[in-house]
Amino acid sequence: MKQREAKFQIGQVVRHRVFPFRGVIFDVDPEYANTEEWWNAIPAEVRPSKDQPFYHLLAENDEAEYVAYVSEQNLVSDDSGRPMRHSQVNAFFDPQGAGQYKPKAVVQH
């Protein structure tokens, strides 16, 4: 299997291609790394291939804030410039211009 370079970066704001939510990326898996149960819960007609990057998002829609796990093919860059309101964003990131967040430095003891 050919390893693919991730298209999006940690701290980047993206939105889902189909569903009405957006999020900031906090982790990337080079290929699918969730459970078979989760995989099989995706309707077969929209199930993405496993051999592509998958992104962990601090996600939000009009009603809720949550963590999402999304395939690269289902994401597009969010160019709205609107800040994220997700309650955990400021715990992990510092704002860095429109549509981009910088991971906070980890303090080593």
BELJOJO-V715922 format. One record per residue. SS is DSSP state (hx for helix, st for strand, lp for the rest). D_FIRST is the distance of its C-alpha to the first C-alpha in whole Angstrom. Layout:
SS_D_FIRST ; SS_D_FIRST
This chain:
lp_0 ; lp_4 ; lp_6 ; lp_9 ; lp_13 ; lp_15 ; lp_18 ; lp_20 ; lp_22 ; lp_24 ; lp_27 ; st_27 ; st_28 ; st_26 ; st_27 ; st_26 ; lp_25 ; lp_27 ; lp_29 ; lp_32 ; lp_31 ; st_30 ; st_29 ; st_28 ; st_24 ; st_25 ; st_21 ; st_18 ; st_15 ; lp_11 ; lp_10 ; lp_13 ; lp_15 ; lp_18 ; lp_20 ; hx_19 ; hx_23 ; hx_22 ; hx_19 ; hx_21 ; lp_24 ; lp_23 ; lp_24 ; hx_22 ; hx_23 ; hx_22 ; lp_19 ; lp_16 ; lp_12 ; lp_11 ; lp_8 ; lp_10 ; lp_13 ; st_16 ; st_19 ; st_22 ; st_25 ; st_29 ; st_30 ; st_33 ; lp_34 ; lp_38 ; lp_39 ; lp_37 ; st_35 ; st_31 ; st_28 ; st_25 ; st_21 ; st_20 ; st_17 ; hx_17 ; hx_17 ; hx_21 ; st_22 ; st_24 ; st_26 ; lp_30 ; lp_32 ; lp_35 ; lp_36 ; lp_37 ; lp_37 ; lp_35 ; lp_38 ; lp_35 ; lp_38 ; lp_35 ; hx_34 ; hx_37 ; hx_36 ; hx_32 ; st_33 ; st_36 ; st_36 ; lp_35 ; lp_36 ; lp_36 ; lp_32 ; st_31 ; st_32 ; st_31 ; st_30 ; lp_33 ; lp_34 ; lp_33 ; lp_36 ; lp_36 ; lp_39
